[in-house]
Amino acid sequence: MASIPTTVPAERPRTRARAAVSPSRLLVHAVLILVSLLFLFPFYYMAIQSILTQRELFSVRPTLFPNQFRYENYLELFALKPFGRIIWNSAFIAVTTTLGTMFFSALAGFTFAKYRFPGKDWLFLGLLATMMLPEQITLIPKYLLMVKVLQLQDTAWAVIIPRLASAFGIFYLRQYTAAAVHDELVDAATVDGCGFFGIFRRIALPLMLPGLTVFGMLAFVWTWNDFLWPLLMLQDLSNQTIPVALSNLRDATGTAESYWSLVLAGTTIGTFPLVVLFLTAQKYIVGGLSAGAFKGL
């Protein structure tokens, strides 16, 4: 059999010329860099102030590049307070609360988005109405419930339990689930004999993961920075969180100068986990907020 000759097309020369960057694009990048620096400057200034000497800290001219680093501020902070225990308290309360509210909010959001039951619309409207109430209105009922009924005062669970249900989380994940999880998938799984929790775990939860991650970040930040409710519930120093412990530093220090040095050191320590969390999960923010999260009711 005669062979059929094949011809290989000649390779086109590669062009290495790059398109010139437009001035408008350079201007946009310059503005973004400037805005980023403006937002980062307070964190940088806080960290720098925490390692200054007393003379530089209260100088008339602000110090942006210190000549001497005073790490004794951090050592004094850990000497005055059991700050290692306090950091553990904040981490335990924040992580436990975040995981709990993510689970219950995802479960309720999935139920409101994909299932019908009597009184569903009125129940959801009542849930939205609770978002309009200031938290201070519910402090007394929650305090009496934790102290008089459950007898959980001065324990971490007194801070965790009231935060396990989030009206905003249920609303946010309900909106996200309505757009991310198609009804056809739920119907097909139901026909195949999959139960409610099976559909939630195998189908809905993987599709809800971007939005759930964004809500988890918000819940962690809210819980980590929470001050008023832990202040009411946690009296013992060994059970306090970072914001509550920092508010009580004035009683442990003798002078105002050392007080502000320790506050800046403790605030820097408390901010570090939030920065790490944002850097590790920032890729989910845009996708989680834009992929149908705020679809209309």
Secondary structure by P-SEA (a helix, b strand, c coil): cbbbbbbcccccccccccccccaaaaaaaaaaaaaaaaaaaaaaaaaaaaacccccccccccccccccccaaaaaaaaaacaaaaaaaaaaaaaaaaaaaaaaaaaaaaaaaccccccaaaaaaaaaaaaaacccccaaaaaaaaaccccccccccccccccccccaaaaaaaaaaaaccccaaaaaaaaaacccaaaaaaccccccaaaaaaaaaaaaaaaaaaccaaaaacccccccccaaaaaaacccccccaaaaaaaaaaaaaaaaaaaaaaaaacccaaaaaacccccccc
